[in-house]
Every structure is written in structure tokens, then in C-alpha cells.
Amino acid sequence: MNAELINMRTIILFVVFLHLTGCTSLLFQPVKKHADLPEQVLNNVEDFTFKSIDGTNLHGWYLPSRSNPNKPKHTVLYLHGNAINISSHLGGVYWLPEHDVEAYIFDYRGYGKSEGIAFLQGVLADIDAALTFVAERTPAERKVWVIGHSVGASMGIYSLSQFKAKERLSGFISVSAFSDYHEITQEFLSRNWLTWSFQWPLSYTINNEFSPKEYINEIKPLPIYFIHGNQDNIISARHSKVLYEKASKPKSLHLVDAKHNDIFVHSNVKNYVLNILNGNNAALPD
């Protein structure tokens, strides 16, 4: 069998795979096994479980405030990105408990110790259940901040727009979000010669009913803080600019010299987030 025929069969099989999965593998890349973490890290997290709207059992980690464990100043729910599980995304929140913050991070269905199989509508239901779970566990005098990264931020936009108890939330910090499922799928597929020709038809196999740019305006009256890396080669900062333009006030856009996966490594990003939580950035540009 010649190489040309093998390559053609490979392309056909790959395209059929993407069509059958609705390009879900671009959105969700779950891993069940947790990464090995230092014992010191594991000693500072507590397991919790809750049920999604359809009864799927979900697992997460609670990080109590280390500076004020009995009465933290802030509560944060973190929505992680598309790959692996919470063990690889802990860096997005692990630093917060040193600053009078308690944090919750959980795995969507199919990830880590959470049951089920990841698909868009199911994961959106998981986020809605997590919002309710954390809001109910948080004392009435303290509201919940939501931080989302990458696909977690994009899915969080729809979930927050539909959440019935917005009065229990302080605001949303969107980090490296994309603005539209069709557009981001096309961008991913266009980067490889194998899938370049199929970027338009295959992108329409993914459900765009929950497009972030169509729902960002409905998060109001919550304030929205967009953060994006100028060097992001996975999700262009253009997406956050689109979302910012479509969002209602109050809103803010903060572009930083960072890539996609290292954005929380930068001290200026951490300081910006802490300033938001502590109200030091309350005067938004517009």
C-alpha cells in the first residue's frame, strides 16, 4: 500500500472521527487519573462531592483560607480549562488561600473522580450545579466570585447568564476565554494541514447554541473583568476583545504579557485578581 493511499485513509478516518464526536475532543480532553502532587499540596485541600442537575456525581477540592480559616474575606469558584483534571489546574487557585480567600475547584463530568462523559450541555449543567452548591455553602453576608479560565471561562459566561441567584455573586473574572464555539473550532482546525480544508464544515458539527458572545450581555448586573495574554497562541486575545465590546457595564479588559497556560504564573496577574477581589479596581474604565 503506497504512502499516498495511507495518508488519504488517515485523513478520512480523522475527519470521520471529528464528525462523529462533534469536535468534542477540541473542547474536552479529560483524564481520570490525578497527577502526582506533593504531599504538602494535598494536605491543604479537602475533597467534596455534589450532584449535577441530572444526578451525576461530581468531585472537587476545597481550599480553605490559610490566613483566616474560620472567616475568610472572599469565596471563589474556579472553572478550569479543557485538559486533564483539577490536579493539573490547581495552580490557578492554589495561591489564593494565602490572601484571605477560600476556593472551590471541581471536575466536570468525565474528568478526574467525577462520573459520566463530558459533553457540552452536560458540563454546562455541572457548572450550574456548582454555582448553586458553592452559593448555598457560603454565608449570606459573603458573596461568591467566579473565575473561569479558557473553556471554563467561555462556558461560565452562559451558565452565569442563566443563573437564577445572581444576587449571591460578586462578579466574574474571565481569563483567556473564547467568544464563539464555531470560530474557535475553525481556528484550531486551520492550524494543521490535515484539517485545514475541513475547518468550516467540521466547525458546524459543534453546538454553537451557547455561544459566549451571544450571552455575555446577559451576565448583567454583575461586573465582568476580562484578562487575556497578548502572547496567547491557543486562544487569541481578539476573543476577549469581542466579549468586552458586547458585555454590559460595569466591565474591564486587562491585556498582559503572558501565554495561555502560564497566565497565573505572572505576579502582575495575581495582583490584578487580588485587587479585584478586594475592591481596589472598583472604578472600571467605562
N, C-alpha and C positions, 0 to 999 in steps of 0.2 A: 504494500500500500504506500503510495507516494506521499511526500510531506504535504503537498498542497491539499490532497483529499483529507488527510488527518486534521489539518488546520481548519478546513471547512466544516468538518464534523464537530470539531471542538467549538467553533463559533455557534453552530446550530444548537448544540446541547446547552451552551451557556445562555443563549437567548431564550430557549425554551424554559430553562430553569428560572431566569428572571421573570419571565411572563407568568409562570405558574405561581411564583411566590409574590407576585405583585411588587417586585423590587423591595420586599420587606427586609431583605438582608442588608440593604443600604441604610435602613433606619435602625434596625435592631440586630446586634451581634452579641447575644447573651452567652455567658459561660457559667456553668453551675458551680464549679469548684472555686472556692475563695483563694486568692493569692496568699502566700505565706507572709504574715505580718509580724513584726517584733512583739514579744510578749508585753512590753511596756505600752504599746499601742492598744492591744487587745484588752489590757487591764482598765483602759479608760473608755470603753464602750460597753453598752448594755443592750442585749437582744430585746427586741419587741416584735410582736406579731399582731396582725389585724386582718380583717377580711375585706376584699374588694366588694363592689356592689353586687356582683354575681356570685359571691361566696368563695371566690378563690383566695386561698391563704397566702398572705404576703409577709415577708420578713424584712426587718430593718435594724438599724443600730441607733441608739440614743446616746448622745454625748453630753453628759451633764456639765454645767459650768464648773470649771476648776477654780475660778477666782471667787465665785459666790454660789455654791451648790444648792443652798436652801432657797434662795430667792434671786434667780438671775434677772438681769435687766431686760434681756431680749430672748425671744424664741425664734428659731429659724427652721424652716422645712426646706431641704435641698433636693432638687430634682436632677439626677445625674444624666450623663451622656449615653451614647448608644452602645458602647462596648463593654464586655466582660461583666462586672457586677460592682456592688458597693465597695468591695475590698480594693478596687483599683481607682475609685473616685473619692476615697476618704480624704485625700489631700485638699479637696475643695472646701472641706468644713472642719478638718481636724484642728486648725489653728484658732477657730472661733471661741471655744470654751475658755481660752486664756484671757478673753476680753469680756467677761460677764455675759456670755451667751450660752444657752443650751441649744443643741442642734439635733435634728432628726434627719437621717438619710435612709432611704428604703430602696428595695429592689422591685422593679416592675415584674409582672408575671413572666415566668420563664428564666429569670435571672437569679443567680445565686441560690438561696434557700427558698425563694418564692415559687409557688406552684404554677402550673399552667404553661401556655405557649404564648410568646409575645406577638401581638398584632395590634394595630393602631387603636381601634375602638376599645379593645380590652385594656390597653395601657392607659388610655385617657380615663377610663373608669377607675383604674387603680389610683391615679393622681387625685381624682375627685374624692375617693375614699380616704386617701392620705390627708388631704386638706381637712376633711371632717374630723378624722381621728386626732390630728395634732391640735386643731382648734378646740376640741372638746377636752383635751388633756391640759390645755393651757388656762391658767386662772383668768377670770373675766377682766381683771384690771390690766392684763398684759396681752397685747395683740401679737399676731404671728407675721413674721417676714417670710416671704418665699423667694428663694434664689434658685434659678434654673441655669444649667449650662448646656449649650449645644442643642441637641434634640430635646433635652429636658426642658430647656427654656422655650423652645418652639411649641411643644405640647402643652407646657404650662400656660401659654397665652390663651389657648382655647379653654382649658379647664378653669382658669381664673375668670374668664369672661362669663362662664356659665354658673360659677359657684354662687349658691344662694345666700351665703352668710359672709358677704364681703366686709361687713362691719366688724368681723373678728380678725381682719387682716390689716397690717400696717402699710404694705406695699410690695412691689415686685421688682427684683433685680434680675434683669435678663442679660446673661453673659453668652456671647458668641452664638446668638440664635440665627436661624434661617427664616426667611419670610414666606416661603411658599414650597409645598412638597413637590410640585411638578418642576419648578425651577431648580431646586437643589438636586433633584434626581438627574435632570438634564446635565447639570454642571459636573456631577460625579461621572456620569457615563461618557461625557465628552473628553475626559482626561485620558482615556485608553483607546488605542486604535481598534481594539477588539469590539468595543461597544459604541464607538463614536457614531456610526451610521444608524444606530438604533436608539439614540438618546431621546428623540421626540416620541416615537410610538411607545417605547417602553415606559417613559415617564408618566404616560397616561394610564398605565396599569396600576399606579399607586393612587390611593384615595386622597383627593385634594379637598374633600368636603370640609376639613377642619383647618384650612389654610390660615396660618398665623396672621397674615396681613389683612384678612377679612374679619378677624375677631379682635385685633389689638385695640380698636377703638372702644370695645365693649368692656374693657377692664375698668374703665372709669367708675367711680371717682378715685380709685387707688392711684397713687403716684407710681410712675414707671421709670426705672433707671436702666438705661442700656449701656453695656460695657462690651467693647469688641477690640480685638487686636488688629492693628494695621498690617501685621505680618502674617495674618491667618491665611494659610493656603488650603484649608479644608472648607471653611465657610467664609466667604468674602465679607469684609466689613460693610459692603454695599447692602447686605441684607438688613443689618441693624439700622442703617440709614433709612431704608424704605419703611421699616417698622416705626422708627421715630417720627417720620413725616406723617404717618397715618394715625399715630396714637393721640389720644386726647391729653390735654394738660391736666395736672402737672406732669412734666416729663423732662428727662435729661439724657444726653448722649455723651459718653466718655470714651474716646478712642485712645488706645495705649499702644506702646511699642512692645507687642507680645505676639506669640503664635497662638494656635488653637488650644493645644493641650498643656501649655506651660503658663497659662494666663494667671493662675493663682500662685505661681511661684514668685511673682513680682510683688515686692513690698508696697509699691505705689497702688496696686490694685487692691491689696488687702486693706490699706489705709483708706482708700476711697470707699470700700464697702463698710468699714467701721464708721466712717464719717456719716454715711447714710443712716446706719442703724442708730447712731447717737444724735441724729438731728442736726449735725454740723453742715449738712449740704441741703438744708431745707429750702433755701432760696434757689429755686430752679430757674434756668435761663429764660424760659417762657412759660 
